[in-house]
């Protein structure tokens, strides 16, 4: 995969140096067969590791600073990034080239970022840091297989639309379990082995799945049935606002790690309404809002997740007793 992220460490440390293991401490996460560069300026130092695979580009930066530092960053093409701040004295901030903050990451936390082509800055306070990450082929998400990763939806959609501004996901824990999985991954990489490409993809998918578990544990897990069904309703409302009729109750149930039949029973108990009727009501309301705007029926069909006008008409008439055209004329 082409290298597209450039941290200009030389602006502070000068050109990389030839050093032995005795001259520098070991990196927190050694990447087997990585290209390694060592930097030193007084007692400040940095170790940069990079590994190029077909469907992903791995990097790890160990940095120790006495004073705060702004590192220029250049993204030469738009990519999806996973960023893990495995060690940090203080949070680090990604900023626009103007210095405007775009995303902050605290120690032992991670988040995903869509980063378009452009100039950025990485702001670090004095202290010791280990930033591990990778960027990967966004084609990994296709044919609806991104649905279980709802927390990545905005990032994925920004990548697909090639938006000019960065988009970041919610952050999630990256503690000992995550560190152990990353270390095992980096330790088992093989260079010059055709099987390594499949191994890298499998490990990247494993880290995506682990991130989903961490997001669920942090933001979604609950044993309170009333809270669970409210989260289901919120999730459906958010997803239908984006994707309309393509959203399924099974998708929400999968993200909440419960059976969709259980959610249906809870919804009937707490809201005296079938969950599928609530879901269809959200789609209907989205259609109504768009009918009040100067969109064509074909445009509304596509915006609401229908394959065409006929399917839109059939759904809307079943729910309201009139066609979209009749509603608009009224």
Beta strands, then each sheet from edge to edge (+ up, - down):
strand 1: 5-7
strand 2: 35-41
strand 3: 44-52
strand 4: 56-65
strand 5: 69-75
strand 6: 79-88
strand 7: 92-96
strand 8: 101-105
strand 9: 109-115
strand 10: 118-124
strand 11: 127-136
strand 12: 167-168
strand 13: 172-173
sheet 1: 1+ 5- 10+ 7- 8+
sheet 2: 2+ 3- 4+ 11- 6+ 9- 12+
sheet 3: 2+ 3- 4+ 11- 6+ 9- 13+
end
